[in-house]
């Protein structure tokens, strides 16, 4: 449990090195916690990380999974990426 917005923020801080040392693995951990609680921004960023393979192995199916979860909740960028991924 916890506060998903704070978990997203910690993921973002670790991803970009804001106030902490940049650490993609820690970013993934925090994004995943927030994403599992339904935070669309965490879901979207986690999907992008799986596309790029930063802190995790590249995994298109995982990226689609997280984009879909965010898209189903109305996250416009996730909807765009999901459509783009299905197109190719």
C-alpha positions in Angstrom: 0.0 0.0 0.0 1.0 3.6 0.2 0.5 6.9 -1.5 0.7 6.2 -5.3 1.5 9.8 -6.2 4.5 9.8 -3.9 5.6 6.5 -5.3 5.4 7.9 -8.8 7.4 11.0 -7.7 10.1 8.8 -6.2 10.3 6.9 -9.5 10.6 10.1 -11.4 13.3 11.4 -9.0 15.4 8.2 -9.4 14.9 8.2 -13.2 16.1 11.7 -13.7 18.4 12.2 -10.7 16.4 14.9 -9.1 17.5 15.2 -5.5 19.0 11.6 -5.6 21.6 9.8 -7.6 20.1 8.6 -10.9 19.2 5.0 -10.6 17.0 3.3 -13.2 16.6 0.1 -11.2 15.2 2.1 -8.2 13.0 4.1 -10.6 11.5 0.9 -11.9 10.9 -0.3 -8.3 9.0 2.8 -7.4 7.1 3.1 -10.7 6.0 -0.5 -10.3 4.7 0.0 -6.8 2.7 3.1 -8.0 1.6 1.4 -11.2 0.2 -1.6 -9.3 -1.9 0.8 -7.3 -3.4 2.3 -10.5 -1.3 5.5 -10.9 -1.5 6.1 -14.7 1.6 8.2 -14.8 3.6 5.4 -13.1 2.0 2.9 -15.5 3.0 5.0 -18.5 6.5 5.7 -17.4 7.0 2.0 -16.5 5.8 1.1 -20.0 8.4 3.5 -21.6 11.1 2.0 -19.5 10.2 -1.4 -20.8 10.3 -0.1 -24.3 13.8 1.5 -23.8 15.3 -1.2 -21.5 16.5 1.3 -18.9 16.9 -0.6 -15.5 15.1 -3.7 -17.0 15.5 -5.8 -20.1 13.6 -4.5 -23.1 10.2 -6.2 -23.1 7.5 -5.2 -25.7 4.8 -7.3 -24.1 5.3 -5.7 -20.7 5.3 -2.3 -22.3 2.0 -3.1 -24.0 0.6 -4.4 -20.7 1.4 -1.2 -18.8 0.3 1.1 -21.7 -3.0 -0.7 -21.9 -3.6 -0.3 -18.1 -2.9 3.4 -18.3 -4.9 3.8 -21.6 -7.9 2.1 -20.1 -8.0 4.7 -17.4 -7.9 7.6 -19.9 -4.1 8.4 -20.1 -4.0 10.1 -23.5 -0.3 9.5 -24.2 -0.6 5.8 -23.3 -3.5 5.5 -25.7 -1.4 7.0 -28.4 1.6 4.7 -27.7 -0.6 1.7 -27.5 -2.1 2.5 -30.9 1.3 3.1 -32.4 2.6 -0.2 -31.0 -0.3 -2.2 -32.4 0.3 -0.5 -35.8 3.8 -1.9 -36.0 
